[in-house]
Amino acid sequence: MPVINGMTGVHEMEFWMNLMFGNSVGLMSMLVIIGTFLLISSYAAYFIYKVMNAKPPKEGQ
């Protein structure tokens, strides 16, 4: 396994888990990031749904 910045895979995973869930600030930042991703994904899915089900405009419009 290649060593990046002196970290191996196991220690790197522990570093990220400690960074994300080690304190309340890290946990809240991860919740904000995940919530933002879910919100953007739902808006994108709704937009795609509306585009796929849109009817063509009538002649008079």
C-alpha positions as CSV (number, residue, x, y, z in Angstrom):
1,M,0.0,0.0,0.0
2,P,1.5,3.4,-0.9
3,V,2.2,5.7,1.9
4,I,0.8,9.2,1.5
5,N,2.1,12.0,3.8
6,G,3.4,9.3,6.2
7,M,0.0,7.7,6.7
8,T,-1.0,4.2,5.9
9,G,-4.6,3.2,5.0
10,V,-5.6,2.2,8.5
11,H,-4.3,5.3,10.2
12,E,-5.7,7.5,7.5
13,M,-9.2,6.0,8.1
14,E,-8.8,6.6,11.8
15,F,-7.8,10.2,11.1
16,W,-10.8,10.8,9.0
17,M,-13.2,9.1,11.4
18,N,-11.7,11.2,14.2
19,L,-12.0,14.3,12.1
20,M,-15.6,13.7,11.2
21,F,-17.0,12.2,14.4
22,G,-14.4,13.0,17.0
23,N,-16.1,16.2,18.2
24,S,-19.4,17.9,17.7
25,V,-18.0,20.4,15.2
26,G,-16.8,17.7,12.9
27,L,-20.1,15.8,13.2
28,M,-22.2,18.9,12.5
29,S,-20.0,19.8,9.5
30,M,-20.5,16.3,8.1
31,L,-24.3,16.6,8.7
32,V,-24.3,19.9,6.8
33,I,-22.4,18.5,3.9
34,I,-24.6,15.4,3.7
35,G,-27.8,17.5,4.0
36,T,-26.6,19.9,1.3
37,F,-25.8,16.9,-1.0
38,L,-29.3,15.4,-0.4
39,L,-31.0,18.7,-1.0
40,I,-29.2,19.4,-4.2
41,S,-29.8,15.8,-5.4
42,S,-33.5,16.1,-4.7
43,Y,-33.8,19.4,-6.6
44,A,-31.9,17.8,-9.5
45,A,-34.1,14.7,-9.5
46,Y,-37.2,16.9,-9.4
47,F,-35.9,19.0,-12.3
48,I,-35.1,15.9,-14.4
49,Y,-38.6,14.5,-13.6
50,K,-40.3,17.7,-14.7
51,V,-38.2,17.9,-17.9
52,M,-38.9,14.2,-18.8
53,N,-42.7,14.6,-18.2
54,A,-43.1,18.0,-19.8
55,K,-45.6,18.3,-22.6
56,P,-44.7,20.3,-25.7
57,P,-46.2,23.8,-25.9
58,K,-49.4,24.3,-28.0
59,E,-49.5,26.2,-31.2
60,G,-51.2,29.3,-29.8
61,Q,-48.5,29.9,-27.1
